[in-house]
């Protein structure tokens, strides 16, 4: 059975203004919403206020340059594990047999793009009925030593390799806007984005401040890769109660659909 | 450069009498001792009072039989991550760039024996100067659904695959005895065990109570595999200050040597 892949954005499950702060009530609510999914489920979450500050401090996305970064790599990964544990515990409380699947233990990148990922354990987890939970991580990189592997890139990769039935990205805004809705009151929600909208996507602001993984533009670019392969994705507001649940149950049009490929 | 592989026994770093209790002072001391190793280092630790009680409760070593075990697999793995985090934090405090390497994310077993383990990320961690830390874990199994992969089996596997220069197993007794020194006052310490001692090893008591991974006999059996390949191992008392440090610095004869292969 083809799995559903859900991404929980770092800004949904953490407070991005304060380092290492989780939104406990939101995580508990999302666990309840995820409990109602009956298809095989893969969860991927972002770094939010856990991964990004350390990754920035130690300039990990730029690659390995000096030994001082090593302890930074160690701290960045551990911070991500800590966030992951918060989510796993909430899922367990709802009876969901969640199991971490550490990206850096099974993945290599080259210049920040996934070069190899051993999916055999993950496939077995799914087949048994476990819910693998992956996360944005610092991973070893064949070209630059280390890199930051975003949850978004992983979602796109996993959707292709596992033949996902659907992909749902939960973020903290209502979908993809023409400009940043947090700063621009004229921002307009885009209901559908297709591979034909390349220019529009490239014109999107690269809101990279404090986000080492490229923000909304990078998300849309990853998902357009999927749309080209015929895998539909939707970006929805998981900060609003029940939106993620409805999207996972199959309701369309709750946010921005990325679709329209062959 | 060939790495040194160190195993920290679960009974050294946890209090086996009380579930989920770490020996903080011991862990801190071991981190200080490990800091003095200058060769590339791989650390593997056991489950102690974190992994074993849950693995027993949910009968995970027996394989997957019913859906109720799924949440048990989830809890067992998370408990091991929790123990791992204690160790990683202590290592970080000493400036050691330790990084978890989740066995269940990169390993499959078949009937409890390692069938595949993606070592590419781990090799890259070592090459960069990171210290990978692995642990006994619940892993997916091609034949029986799930199994318990002991730290000891992993040590033996890694030593072979990575061409370890030495293997040191830290336990909470002075080495391998003719019988259990905690119960039998006539127990005699064996200074050397070689592949010729097969009968002696098979006659060893299988002290499996509360230990899902087979106790001392299983350890010796794993290490004899290495001795046959010419990789020397020593089982030493890591509960005694400075013994692990001395062993890692190259001192022989501190416990039981497993050696004498081709």
Interface residues (C-beta under 8 A of the other chain):
Chain A: X64 X67 X70 X71 X73 X74 X75 X77 X78 X81 X82 X85 X88 X89 X92 X95 X96 X97 X98 X99 X100 X101 X102 X103 X104 X105 X106 X107 X108 X116 X118 X120 X121 X122 X124 X125 X128 X129 X130 X139 X140 X141 X142 X145 X146
Chain B: X64 X67 X70 X71 X73 X74 X75 X77 X78 X81 X82 X85 X88 X89 X92 X95 X96 X97 X98 X99 X100 X101 X102 X103 X104 X105 X106 X107 X108 X116 X118 X120 X121 X122 X124 X125 X128 X129 X130 X139 X140 X141 X142 X145 X146
